[in-house]
Amino acid sequence: MKKPAHITHVNGVETSAINIADRGLAYGDGLFETMRIVQGQIPLLKWHLKRFLRGVEVLGLGPIDDLQRDFLKYLTIALDEIKNDACLDTSILKLIVTRGSNGRGYMPPIDPQCQFVVQVFDLPDYPEIYRQQGIELKECEYRLAFQPQLAGIKHLNRLDQVLASQELLGQPEGLMLDYQDRVIEGTKSNLLMLSQNKVITPNLDACGVQGVLRDALMAASSEKGSELAVPFLERDINFDELKSCDGLAMINSVFGLWPVRTLKCADGQEINYKLHPQCEIIQQYLKQHFLF
């Protein structure tokens, strides 16, 4: 029987203790990355690091080179421990960086002493039917606000996702819109709209999280000779477009791609989709390149 995965480090030391004055706890002042480990490796590490460093710059957490060095240092310590425990070979690693506990009040310290927390957990046991036959996607009534400065990054304040997730009531994923009825993302994933032989994903300049799998697929689709023959486009998507598109899928770096079988709208309407062939093409690409 596989035992539960559990590693907790703070700045590379095995402990679960953290200063109660830490700004991550007080203000959500920090970033995190949730990374899927397969065979002791992180297939999407390049993209996680890229998003992390973008967040470091946006929040002004400190010198980019120093934070990159520490990110890789504490990640390596955890991966080395994982190599000694076969039960952790396939798991989830969550890395959190906070601005530390220096200073009081909202004004951040001039020279922050960032804290790195690394946790390793079991990989979520999602039903295989989600990947093979698709999911029911529930439209959330909770709306995302316009906040371009924080758009894209994985900062610690995820209250939008917490409140939206309360609406799911057993559904595997929820769809989040903004106040102008534009489609933004899932509560834990990004959306792909399949229409007229194109893959369209929402523009996230105003709000939402730029998922690393989304970034990787968009980059791959633009490469010459890519196996992803259908182009990926990024633009605003109005909710009404979902009623006439050819298909939908949700993607993230933990579960890969789930086709959407049914969209359950907030007004009670249900929109059904056929399993789009492009979903299988993308799933095969993910299996080959990222070990999904």
N, C-alpha and C positions, 0 to 999 in steps of 0.2 A: 504493500500500500504506500502510495506516495505521500510523504509527510508535507505539511504546509511549509511553503517557502517563507523565510523570514530573516532578513538582515537589516539592521539599523545602525548607521554610522553618523556621527556628527564630526565634521572636519577630519574624517578618516579614522576616528576612534569609535569602537563598538560601544554605543550607549544610546539611550532614548531620551536623555535629559537635555533640555534646552532652556536658556534663560527666559523667565516669564516676561522680561522687558524687551524681548526680541521684537523688532519692528515688523517682521513677517506675521507674528501673532497679533500685534497691536493694530497694524494698518494694512496688512496684505502687501507689505513693501518688499516685493521680491518676485522671483520667477520660478517656474518648474518645468521639467520635461519628464514625460512618462514614456519609457523606452522598452520595446519588446526585445527580449533576449532569446536567441535561438542558437543552440549548439554553442553556448558560451559567448556568442557574438551579438552585436547590435547592428542588424542589416541597414538601418536607416540613420546610423550615427552621424554621418555627414550632414544630413538635413536637420537633425535635432540640434547639433552644434551651431549651425548657421542661424536657426531661429533664436536660440539662446543668446547668441552674441548680438543679434538685432535687438533683443529685449534689454540686454545690458546697456546698450547705447541709448535706447529710449528712456530708461529709468535713471541713467547716470550712476550706475552702481560702482563704477571704478574703471581703471585702465583695462581696455579690451584684452590686451595680451596677458595680463595677470589673471583675469577671470577665465580666459580660455585655458590657461595653464592649470588653474585649480580645478576647473570642470573636468579636464582629462585626468588629472591626478587622482581625484577622489572617485571618479568612475573606474579607473584602473584598479584601485584598491578593492573595490567591491567585486569587479570581474575576476580578480585573482582569487578572492575567497570563493566565488561561485565555481571556479574550476576545481576546487577541492571538495565540492559537494554535488554529486550527480543529480540530486533532487532539485537543484536550482538551475540546471542546464538550460531549461526552457522556462522563462518566468518574466516578470515585469519589474523593471527598475525605475523608481521615481527619484529624481534628483531635484532638490529644492535649494535655491540660494536666496538668502535674505540679506538685508542691509546690516544685519547685526543688531546689537542693543545699545549702541552709543547714541547719546542725545535723548532729549525728552521733548514731546510734542511733535507736530507735523514736520517741522524743519529738519531735514536730514543732516547728519554730521558731514563735515567737509571731507574727512578721511574715514570712510566707513570700513569697518572690520567685518567683511561679509562672512556669513556662516553657511556651510554646505551640509545639507542633510541628505543622506542616501538611504533609501529603503528598497528592499527586494521582496516581492510578493509572488504568490502563485499566479500563473496566467489565468485570466477569467475563463470559465468553462461555458462558453456560449454554445447553444444548440447548433449542430451542423446544418440543420434545416434552414437556418437563417442565410447561410452562404449558398446553399443549393437551390432553395425555392423562394427565398425572399422573406421580407418582414412586413408587418403592418407598421406604418409610420404615422404618428399622431401629431397633428398641428397643435402647437402650444399657443395658448392665449397670451402668455407672457411675451412681451415685445422687447427687443434690444434697442437701446438708445444710441444716438449719433455720438461717436467718440473716436474721431480719426487718429488722435495722437496715440491711443492705446490699441488701435485696431491691429490685428495680426499676431501680436505677441501673446505668450502664455504667462500672464502675470498671476499672482496668487489670489487676487480677488475674483472669485468665480461665483458670486452670488446670483448672477443672471442664470447660470446653469443649474444652480441649486434650486432656485425657485421654479424654473421651468420643469425640472425633473420631477417635482412634486405632482405634476399633472399627469404623468405617464401611467400610473396605476397598472403596472404590469406590462405595458407595451415596451418593446426593446429599445425604441428610440423616438425622440420627438423632433419636430421641425420648428425652427425658430425664425420669425420674421422681424423686420423693424417696424417703426411706426408709419412707414409709407407703404406697407404691404409688400416690401421687397423681401425675397427669400434670402436668408443669410447662411444658415448652417443647421446642423443637428445639435442636440444638447452635448454630444461628445464626438461629433464627426462632421465631415464636410459633405456637401451634396453634389452629385453629378446629375445633370439633366440630359437625357439622350433624345436628340431631335434632329431629323433630316441628316442622318449620317455624321452628326457632330456631337461632341461631348462638351457641354457647357456647364461651367461652375460659377457660382455667384461672385461678383466683385466684392471684396472685403476691405475696401479702402476706408469705409466709415465705421465699421464694427465687425466683430467676429474674430475667429482664430484661424490663422493660416496653417492648416494641418501640414505636417511634414510629408505625409503620403501624397497629399494633393500637390505639394510643391514638386515632389519627385516625379509624379506622373506628368505634370505639365512640362517639366524640363525634358523628360524622355520623349514626349510626343513631338517636340520641336526639333529633335535630332534627325539628321539625314539618315534614312534607312531604318528608322525605328520600327519595332514590331507593333507599336501602337499606331496603326495606319490612319486611324480617324483623328483629326485634329482636336485638341483641347482649346476651348475658348473661355475667356473670363469676361463676364459682363453682368450688368444688373439683370435680375430675373424677377419679374412680377409674379405674384402668387397665381394669378389667372392663367399664366403660361403652363403651369403644372397640370391643368385640366385637359390640355390638348397635346402634350408632348408624347413621345413614343415610349418613354420609360424613365425611371429614376433609380439611383443607387446612392448608398451612403458609404463613405470610406473613412477609415482612420488607421493609425499605425499599429493598433493592437489587434483588431479583428480583420483587417484587410478590406474587402468589399462585400456589402450586403445589397443585393437587389431589393427594390421596393415592390412588394406585391399589391399592397393597398395603402392609399393615403386617406386617413380618417380626418376629415376637416372639422374645424371647430363648430361649424354650423350644422353638423350631423351628416353632411354629404360624404359619401365614400367614392373614391376614384380608384379603379382597378387597372393594373398594368400587366402586360404580358412580359415574360422574361426576355429581355433584350439580348440579342447575340453579342453585342459589344461587352456586356458584363462578363461573359465567359472569356472573351479575349483578354480583358484587363486582369481577370483572376489568374489566367495562365501566365501572364507577364509577371504578376506579383509572386506567383509560386516560383518562377524561374529566377527572378532577380532578388527577391526579398524573403524567400523561404516561407511564404504563407501557406 
